[in-house]
Structure formats: C-alpha cells, structure tokens
Amino acid sequence: MAAVTQQMSSLPSGLRICTTAPDILYLPELVFGGLVWILVASTHVTEENPQGWVMFVSVFCFVMTFLWFIIFACGGHKNSSAWATADFIYHLIAVMFYLSASVILAYVTIGMRLLTQQISLYPFKYYQIDIAAVVFSYIATLLYFIHCILSAMRWKSF
C-alpha cells in the first residue's frame, strides 16, 4: 500500500501517464466519450428532445479530457499540488455532467421505445443507436467516477 501511495503522490508526465493508476483511464474515457458523441449525433433528434445536453457533455468532456491528456503527456503540469487539485475537480465535474446526461439519455430512449412500438414514427434503427449510446454513456460515467476517486486519493496524498 505504501508503494501505491508513493506512486500516486507525484503527477506523471510523458509515457508514464499510460502506466499510472488514474491516468491510464484517459484513453478509455476518450474512446467511450467519443462513441457517445458519435452515436447521439447519428440519431434522429426531435424538437422536444433534450439530447442537446448530452451532445454538449460528450463534446465538452471529450475535448477537455484530450487537452488534459496532452498537458499531462507533455509535462505542462510541473508536478504541483494545484494540478492535482484541478485534476480532481475536473473529473468531479465530468462525473456530474455525464451522470446527468446519462439519465436524460436513458429517459429519452425509453420514450423513443414507446414511439417505436406504438406509432412507428421513430425508426427502430435509431432506437438501437440510442440504446448503444446509453450503454456507452454509463460506461463513460463509470470511468470518470473511478478516475475522480483515484484523483482524489492522489490529491490527498500531496
């Protein structure tokens, strides 16, 4: 346990971000966040549909996670406790955003199922795409949550 705490007390840079506990999650966060973005963008959005928030969250978190990944990879953080705090706060915000977007997306998808079954106004293909987007959105939420917990542990060890 002491080795893990000692390893987490410093912020990695360069290729070490691909080997440390919280930072290895950047790549899966980018993959699943990008999949949510692509899937929601490829479905049919009706006027009263709140999927604009889901798009905002997926694009915002994708761009910010990519920038965060680049900053850590290039060593722009200079191993300071302020960056550890910012890392924790960013991932906490990302968790709250993705959780709210995931709940909204699941609610909209349930409503679309009813439209698909009753009226046949909504093609079944879009319903299947929305189901995949919901699954990937909850996976992204879980990844950001795990990253947030590990970032909090690292922040407290500074």
Biotite code that builds the C-alpha atoms (Angstrom):
import biotite.structure as struc

atoms = struc.array([
    struc.Atom([0.000, 0.000, 0.000], chain_id="A", res_id=1, res_name="MET", atom_name="CA", element="C"),
    struc.Atom([2.897, 2.355, 0.715], chain_id="A", res_id=2, res_name="ALA", atom_name="CA", element="C"),
    struc.Atom([4.265, 1.859, -2.793], chain_id="A", res_id=3, res_name="ALA", atom_name="CA", element="C"),
    struc.Atom([0.900, 2.746, -4.323], chain_id="A", res_id=4, res_name="VAL", atom_name="CA", element="C"),
    struc.Atom([0.613, 5.879, -2.157], chain_id="A", res_id=5, res_name="THR", atom_name="CA", element="C"),
    struc.Atom([4.166, 6.886, -3.014], chain_id="A", res_id=6, res_name="GLN", atom_name="CA", element="C"),
    struc.Atom([3.490, 6.339, -6.718], chain_id="A", res_id=7, res_name="GLN", atom_name="CA", element="C"),
    struc.Atom([0.254, 8.343, -6.578], chain_id="A", res_id=8, res_name="MET", atom_name="CA", element="C"),
    struc.Atom([1.837, 11.286, -4.731], chain_id="A", res_id=9, res_name="SER", atom_name="CA", element="C"),
    struc.Atom([3.509, 12.566, -7.895], chain_id="A", res_id=10, res_name="SER", atom_name="CA", element="C"),
    struc.Atom([1.881, 13.561, -11.146], chain_id="A", res_id=11, res_name="LEU", atom_name="CA", element="C"),
    struc.Atom([3.173, 11.591, -14.121], chain_id="A", res_id=12, res_name="PRO", atom_name="CA", element="C"),
    struc.Atom([4.328, 13.021, -17.399], chain_id="A", res_id=13, res_name="SER", atom_name="CA", element="C"),
    struc.Atom([5.299, 11.623, -20.762], chain_id="A", res_id=14, res_name="GLY", atom_name="CA", element="C"),
    struc.Atom([4.644, 7.948, -21.357], chain_id="A", res_id=15, res_name="LEU", atom_name="CA", element="C"),
    struc.Atom([4.230, 7.338, -17.613], chain_id="A", res_id=16, res_name="ARG", atom_name="CA", element="C"),
    struc.Atom([0.626, 8.549, -17.915], chain_id="A", res_id=17, res_name="ILE", atom_name="CA", element="C"),
    struc.Atom([-0.087, 5.283, -19.701], chain_id="A", res_id=18, res_name="CYS", atom_name="CA", element="C"),
    struc.Atom([1.118, 3.275, -16.686], chain_id="A", res_id=19, res_name="THR", atom_name="CA", element="C"),
    struc.Atom([-0.176, 5.079, -13.584], chain_id="A", res_id=20, res_name="THR", atom_name="CA", element="C"),
    struc.Atom([-3.441, 4.182, -11.891], chain_id="A", res_id=21, res_name="ALA", atom_name="CA", element="C"),
    struc.Atom([-5.745, 7.150, -12.525], chain_id="A", res_id=22, res_name="PRO", atom_name="CA", element="C"),
    struc.Atom([-4.126, 8.448, -15.707], chain_id="A", res_id=23, res_name="ASP", atom_name="CA", element="C"),
    struc.Atom([-4.388, 5.228, -17.668], chain_id="A", res_id=24, res_name="ILE", atom_name="CA", element="C"),
    struc.Atom([-8.153, 5.912, -17.757], chain_id="A", res_id=25, res_name="LEU", atom_name="CA", element="C"),
    struc.Atom([-7.725, 8.889, -20.125], chain_id="A", res_id=26, res_name="TYR", atom_name="CA", element="C"),
    struc.Atom([-7.748, 6.678, -23.216], chain_id="A", res_id=27, res_name="LEU", atom_name="CA", element="C"),
    struc.Atom([-10.900, 4.675, -22.349], chain_id="A", res_id=28, res_name="PRO", atom_name="CA", element="C"),
    struc.Atom([-12.623, 7.936, -21.361], chain_id="A", res_id=29, res_name="GLU", atom_name="CA", element="C"),
    struc.Atom([-11.792, 9.347, -24.781], chain_id="A", res_id=30, res_name="LEU", atom_name="CA", element="C"),
    struc.Atom([-12.965, 6.207, -26.577], chain_id="A", res_id=31, res_name="VAL", atom_name="CA", element="C"),
    struc.Atom([-16.298, 5.846, -24.782], chain_id="A", res_id=32, res_name="PHE", atom_name="CA", element="C"),
    struc.Atom([-16.945, 9.593, -24.725], chain_id="A", res_id=33, res_name="GLY", atom_name="CA", element="C"),
    struc.Atom([-16.277, 9.734, -28.453], chain_id="A", res_id=34, res_name="GLY", atom_name="CA", element="C"),
    struc.Atom([-18.640, 6.823, -29.028], chain_id="A", res_id=35, res_name="LEU", atom_name="CA", element="C"),
    struc.Atom([-21.404, 8.610, -27.119], chain_id="A", res_id=36, res_name="VAL", atom_name="CA", element="C"),
    struc.Atom([-20.771, 11.730, -29.178], chain_id="A", res_id=37, res_name="TRP", atom_name="CA", element="C"),
    struc.Atom([-20.881, 9.812, -32.477], chain_id="A", res_id=38, res_name="ILE", atom_name="CA", element="C"),
    struc.Atom([-23.935, 7.735, -31.599], chain_id="A", res_id=39, res_name="LEU", atom_name="CA", element="C"),
    struc.Atom([-26.029, 10.642, -30.350], chain_id="A", res_id=40, res_name="VAL", atom_name="CA", element="C"),
    struc.Atom([-25.040, 12.701, -33.386], chain_id="A", res_id=41, res_name="ALA", atom_name="CA", element="C"),
    struc.Atom([-26.114, 9.901, -35.731], chain_id="A", res_id=42, res_name="SER", atom_name="CA", element="C"),
    struc.Atom([-29.625, 9.526, -34.351], chain_id="A", res_id=43, res_name="THR", atom_name="CA", element="C"),
    struc.Atom([-32.790, 11.462, -35.079], chain_id="A", res_id=44, res_name="HIS", atom_name="CA", element="C"),
    struc.Atom([-33.440, 14.312, -32.650], chain_id="A", res_id=45, res_name="VAL", atom_name="CA", element="C"),
    struc.Atom([-36.968, 15.650, -32.331], chain_id="A", res_id=46, res_name="THR", atom_name="CA", element="C"),
    struc.Atom([-37.716, 19.220, -31.277], chain_id="A", res_id=47, res_name="GLU", atom_name="CA", element="C"),
    struc.Atom([-38.658, 18.452, -27.678], chain_id="A", res_id=48, res_name="GLU", atom_name="CA", element="C"),
    struc.Atom([-35.754, 16.055, -27.232], chain_id="A", res_id=49, res_name="ASN", atom_name="CA", element="C"),
    struc.Atom([-33.177, 17.123, -24.592], chain_id="A", res_id=50, res_name="PRO", atom_name="CA", element="C"),
    struc.Atom([-30.271, 15.390, -26.314], chain_id="A", res_id=51, res_name="GLN", atom_name="CA", element="C"),
    struc.Atom([-28.577, 18.746, -26.853], chain_id="A", res_id=52, res_name="GLY", atom_name="CA", element="C"),
    struc.Atom([-27.335, 18.491, -23.272], chain_id="A", res_id=53, res_name="TRP", atom_name="CA", element="C"),
    struc.Atom([-25.980, 15.009, -23.974], chain_id="A", res_id=54, res_name="VAL", atom_name="CA", element="C"),
    struc.Atom([-24.134, 16.337, -27.023], chain_id="A", res_id=55, res_name="MET", atom_name="CA", element="C"),
    struc.Atom([-22.723, 19.258, -25.040], chain_id="A", res_id=56, res_name="PHE", atom_name="CA", element="C"),
    struc.Atom([-21.496, 16.967, -22.265], chain_id="A", res_id=57, res_name="VAL", atom_name="CA", element="C"),
    struc.Atom([-19.936, 14.418, -24.602], chain_id="A", res_id=58, res_name="SER", atom_name="CA", element="C"),
    struc.Atom([-18.176, 17.043, -26.748], chain_id="A", res_id=59, res_name="VAL", atom_name="CA", element="C"),
    struc.Atom([-17.068, 19.138, -23.749], chain_id="A", res_id=60, res_name="PHE", atom_name="CA", element="C"),
    struc.Atom([-15.697, 16.153, -21.833], chain_id="A", res_id=61, res_name="CYS", atom_name="CA", element="C"),
    struc.Atom([-14.028, 14.720, -24.939], chain_id="A", res_id=62, res_name="PHE", atom_name="CA", element="C"),
    struc.Atom([-12.230, 17.980, -25.723], chain_id="A", res_id=63, res_name="VAL", atom_name="CA", element="C"),
    struc.Atom([-11.282, 18.695, -22.096], chain_id="A", res_id=64, res_name="MET", atom_name="CA", element="C"),
    struc.Atom([-10.057, 15.141, -21.493], chain_id="A", res_id=65, res_name="THR", atom_name="CA", element="C"),
    struc.Atom([-7.968, 15.307, -24.655], chain_id="A", res_id=66, res_name="PHE", atom_name="CA", element="C"),
    struc.Atom([-6.453, 18.638, -23.571], chain_id="A", res_id=67, res_name="LEU", atom_name="CA", element="C"),
    struc.Atom([-5.846, 17.273, -20.064], chain_id="A", res_id=68, res_name="TRP", atom_name="CA", element="C"),
    struc.Atom([-4.175, 14.199, -21.577], chain_id="A", res_id=69, res_name="PHE", atom_name="CA", element="C"),
    struc.Atom([-1.909, 16.382, -23.742], chain_id="A", res_id=70, res_name="ILE", atom_name="CA", element="C"),
    struc.Atom([-0.976, 18.631, -20.794], chain_id="A", res_id=71, res_name="ILE", atom_name="CA", element="C"),
    struc.Atom([-0.021, 15.609, -18.690], chain_id="A", res_id=72, res_name="PHE", atom_name="CA", element="C"),
    struc.Atom([1.780, 13.896, -21.568], chain_id="A", res_id=73, res_name="ALA", atom_name="CA", element="C"),
    struc.Atom([3.874, 16.998, -22.327], chain_id="A", res_id=74, res_name="CYS", atom_name="CA", element="C"),
    struc.Atom([4.686, 17.609, -18.656], chain_id="A", res_id=75, res_name="GLY", atom_name="CA", element="C"),
    struc.Atom([2.989, 21.013, -18.550], chain_id="A", res_id=76, res_name="GLY", atom_name="CA", element="C"),
    struc.Atom([1.760, 20.444, -15.015], chain_id="A", res_id=77, res_name="HIS", atom_name="CA", element="C"),
    struc.Atom([5.206, 20.667, -13.364], chain_id="A", res_id=78, res_name="LYS", atom_name="CA", element="C"),
    struc.Atom([4.148, 18.160, -10.658], chain_id="A", res_id=79, res_name="ASN", atom_name="CA", element="C"),
    struc.Atom([2.377, 20.728, -8.478], chain_id="A", res_id=80, res_name="SER", atom_name="CA", element="C"),
    struc.Atom([-0.421, 20.160, -5.995], chain_id="A", res_id=81, res_name="SER", atom_name="CA", element="C"),
    struc.Atom([-2.552, 22.756, -7.831], chain_id="A", res_id=82, res_name="ALA", atom_name="CA", element="C"),
    struc.Atom([-2.670, 20.452, -10.865], chain_id="A", res_id=83, res_name="TRP", atom_name="CA", element="C"),
    struc.Atom([-3.655, 17.514, -8.656], chain_id="A", res_id=84, res_name="ALA", atom_name="CA", element="C"),
    struc.Atom([-6.496, 19.629, -7.265], chain_id="A", res_id=85, res_name="THR", atom_name="CA", element="C"),
    struc.Atom([-7.550, 20.737, -10.748], chain_id="A", res_id=86, res_name="ALA", atom_name="CA", element="C"),
    struc.Atom([-7.452, 17.121, -11.956], chain_id="A", res_id=87, res_name="ASP", atom_name="CA", element="C"),
    struc.Atom([-9.783, 16.055, -9.142], chain_id="A", res_id=88, res_name="PHE", atom_name="CA", element="C"),
    struc.Atom([-12.166, 18.996, -9.688], chain_id="A", res_id=89, res_name="ILE", atom_name="CA", element="C"),
    struc.Atom([-12.321, 18.431, -13.460], chain_id="A", res_id=90, res_name="TYR", atom_name="CA", element="C"),
    struc.Atom([-13.143, 14.754, -13.051], chain_id="A", res_id=91, res_name="HIS", atom_name="CA", element="C"),
    struc.Atom([-15.748, 15.525, -10.396], chain_id="A", res_id=92, res_name="LEU", atom_name="CA", element="C"),
    struc.Atom([-17.442, 17.957, -12.798], chain_id="A", res_id=93, res_name="ILE", atom_name="CA", element="C"),
    struc.Atom([-17.190, 15.394, -15.619], chain_id="A", res_id=94, res_name="ALA", atom_name="CA", element="C"),
    struc.Atom([-18.853, 12.756, -13.417], chain_id="A", res_id=95, res_name="VAL", atom_name="CA", element="C"),
    struc.Atom([-21.729, 15.075, -12.541], chain_id="A", res_id=96, res_name="MET", atom_name="CA", element="C"),
    struc.Atom([-22.152, 16.127, -16.190], chain_id="A", res_id=97, res_name="PHE", atom_name="CA", element="C"),
    struc.Atom([-22.031, 12.572, -17.547], chain_id="A", res_id=98, res_name="TYR", atom_name="CA", element="C"),
    struc.Atom([-24.367, 11.219, -14.877], chain_id="A", res_id=99, res_name="LEU", atom_name="CA", element="C"),
    struc.Atom([-26.969, 13.869, -15.678], chain_id="A", res_id=100, res_name="SER", atom_name="CA", element="C"),
    struc.Atom([-26.542, 13.285, -19.422], chain_id="A", res_id=101, res_name="ALA", atom_name="CA", element="C"),
    struc.Atom([-26.791, 9.512, -18.998], chain_id="A", res_id=102, res_name="SER", atom_name="CA", element="C"),
    struc.Atom([-30.036, 9.759, -17.045], chain_id="A", res_id=103, res_name="VAL", atom_name="CA", element="C"),
    struc.Atom([-31.524, 12.129, -19.632], chain_id="A", res_id=104, res_name="ILE", atom_name="CA", element="C"),
    struc.Atom([-30.399, 9.890, -22.490], chain_id="A", res_id=105, res_name="LEU", atom_name="CA", element="C"),
    struc.Atom([-31.900, 6.796, -20.845], chain_id="A", res_id=106, res_name="ALA", atom_name="CA", element="C"),
    struc.Atom([-35.183, 8.641, -20.261], chain_id="A", res_id=107, res_name="TYR", atom_name="CA", element="C"),
    struc.Atom([-35.346, 9.805, -23.873], chain_id="A", res_id=108, res_name="VAL", atom_name="CA", element="C"),
    struc.Atom([-34.526, 6.307, -25.116], chain_id="A", res_id=109, res_name="THR", atom_name="CA", element="C"),
    struc.Atom([-37.368, 4.809, -23.073], chain_id="A", res_id=110, res_name="ILE", atom_name="CA", element="C"),
    struc.Atom([-39.704, 7.377, -24.614], chain_id="A", res_id=111, res_name="GLY", atom_name="CA", element="C"),
    struc.Atom([-38.431, 6.502, -28.070], chain_id="A", res_id=112, res_name="MET", atom_name="CA", element="C"),
    struc.Atom([-39.171, 2.839, -27.446], chain_id="A", res_id=113, res_name="ARG", atom_name="CA", element="C"),
    struc.Atom([-42.787, 3.749, -26.882], chain_id="A", res_id=114, res_name="LEU", atom_name="CA", element="C"),
    struc.Atom([-42.839, 5.775, -30.107], chain_id="A", res_id=115, res_name="LEU", atom_name="CA", element="C"),
    struc.Atom([-41.262, 2.884, -31.987], chain_id="A", res_id=116, res_name="THR", atom_name="CA", element="C"),
    struc.Atom([-43.798, 0.362, -30.686], chain_id="A", res_id=117, res_name="GLN", atom_name="CA", element="C"),
    struc.Atom([-47.000, 2.406, -30.814], chain_id="A", res_id=118, res_name="GLN", atom_name="CA", element="C"),
    struc.Atom([-46.874, 4.838, -33.679], chain_id="A", res_id=119, res_name="ILE", atom_name="CA", element="C"),
    struc.Atom([-43.922, 3.649, -35.790], chain_id="A", res_id=120, res_name="SER", atom_name="CA", element="C"),
    struc.Atom([-42.841, 7.263, -36.313], chain_id="A", res_id=121, res_name="LEU", atom_name="CA", element="C"),
    struc.Atom([-39.389, 6.588, -34.969], chain_id="A", res_id=122, res_name="TYR", atom_name="CA", element="C"),
    struc.Atom([-37.319, 4.006, -36.892], chain_id="A", res_id=123, res_name="PRO", atom_name="CA", element="C"),
    struc.Atom([-36.097, 1.022, -34.893], chain_id="A", res_id=124, res_name="PHE", atom_name="CA", element="C"),
    struc.Atom([-32.534, 1.649, -36.102], chain_id="A", res_id=125, res_name="LYS", atom_name="CA", element="C"),
    struc.Atom([-32.412, 4.971, -34.204], chain_id="A", res_id=126, res_name="TYR", atom_name="CA", element="C"),
    struc.Atom([-33.753, 3.261, -31.108], chain_id="A", res_id=127, res_name="TYR", atom_name="CA", element="C"),
    struc.Atom([-30.917, 0.713, -31.277], chain_id="A", res_id=128, res_name="GLN", atom_name="CA", element="C"),
    struc.Atom([-28.370, 3.511, -31.716], chain_id="A", res_id=129, res_name="ILE", atom_name="CA", element="C"),
    struc.Atom([-29.801, 5.275, -28.667], chain_id="A", res_id=130, res_name="ASP", atom_name="CA", element="C"),
    struc.Atom([-29.534, 2.082, -26.605], chain_id="A", res_id=131, res_name="ILE", atom_name="CA", element="C"),
    struc.Atom([-25.857, 1.799, -27.525], chain_id="A", res_id=132, res_name="ALA", atom_name="CA", element="C"),
    struc.Atom([-25.353, 5.476, -26.648], chain_id="A", res_id=133, res_name="ALA", atom_name="CA", element="C"),
    struc.Atom([-26.948, 4.912, -23.222], chain_id="A", res_id=134, res_name="VAL", atom_name="CA", element="C"),
    struc.Atom([-24.688, 1.929, -22.506], chain_id="A", res_id=135, res_name="VAL", atom_name="CA", element="C"),
    struc.Atom([-21.540, 3.793, -23.562], chain_id="A", res_id=136, res_name="PHE", atom_name="CA", element="C"),
    struc.Atom([-22.632, 6.876, -21.642], chain_id="A", res_id=137, res_name="SER", atom_name="CA", element="C"),
    struc.Atom([-22.927, 4.910, -18.405], chain_id="A", res_id=138, res_name="TYR", atom_name="CA", element="C"),
    struc.Atom([-19.555, 3.251, -19.073], chain_id="A", res_id=139, res_name="ILE", atom_name="CA", element="C"),
    struc.Atom([-18.014, 6.706, -19.577], chain_id="A", res_id=140, res_name="ALA", atom_name="CA", element="C"),
    struc.Atom([-19.668, 7.860, -16.339], chain_id="A", res_id=141, res_name="THR", atom_name="CA", element="C"),
    struc.Atom([-18.153, 4.895, -14.501], chain_id="A", res_id=142, res_name="LEU", atom_name="CA", element="C"),
    struc.Atom([-14.692, 5.574, -15.960], chain_id="A", res_id=143, res_name="LEU", atom_name="CA", element="C"),
    struc.Atom([-14.841, 9.243, -14.974], chain_id="A", res_id=144, res_name="TYR", atom_name="CA", element="C"),
    struc.Atom([-16.058, 8.243, -11.490], chain_id="A", res_id=145, res_name="PHE", atom_name="CA", element="C"),
    struc.Atom([-13.157, 5.821, -10.973], chain_id="A", res_id=146, res_name="ILE", atom_name="CA", element="C"),
    struc.Atom([-10.737, 8.462, -12.264], chain_id="A", res_id=147, res_name="HIS", atom_name="CA", element="C"),
    struc.Atom([-12.280, 11.015, -9.886], chain_id="A", res_id=148, res_name="CYS", atom_name="CA", element="C"),
    struc.Atom([-11.834, 8.707, -6.872], chain_id="A", res_id=149, res_name="ILE", atom_name="CA", element="C"),
    struc.Atom([-8.232, 7.912, -7.784], chain_id="A", res_id=150, res_name="LEU", atom_name="CA", element="C"),
    struc.Atom([-7.515, 11.602, -8.439], chain_id="A", res_id=151, res_name="SER", atom_name="CA", element="C"),
    struc.Atom([-8.952, 12.453, -5.028], chain_id="A", res_id=152, res_name="ALA", atom_name="CA", element="C"),
    struc.Atom([-6.660, 9.894, -3.410], chain_id="A", res_id=153, res_name="MET", atom_name="CA", element="C"),
    struc.Atom([-3.688, 11.351, -5.269], chain_id="A", res_id=154, res_name="ARG", atom_name="CA", element="C"),
    struc.Atom([-4.715, 14.908, -4.325], chain_id="A", res_id=155, res_name="TRP", atom_name="CA", element="C"),
    struc.Atom([-4.967, 13.968, -0.642], chain_id="A", res_id=156, res_name="LYS", atom_name="CA", element="C"),
    struc.Atom([-1.522, 12.324, -0.737], chain_id="A", res_id=157, res_name="SER", atom_name="CA", element="C"),
    struc.Atom([0.151, 15.560, -1.896], chain_id="A", res_id=158, res_name="PHE", atom_name="CA", element="C"),
])
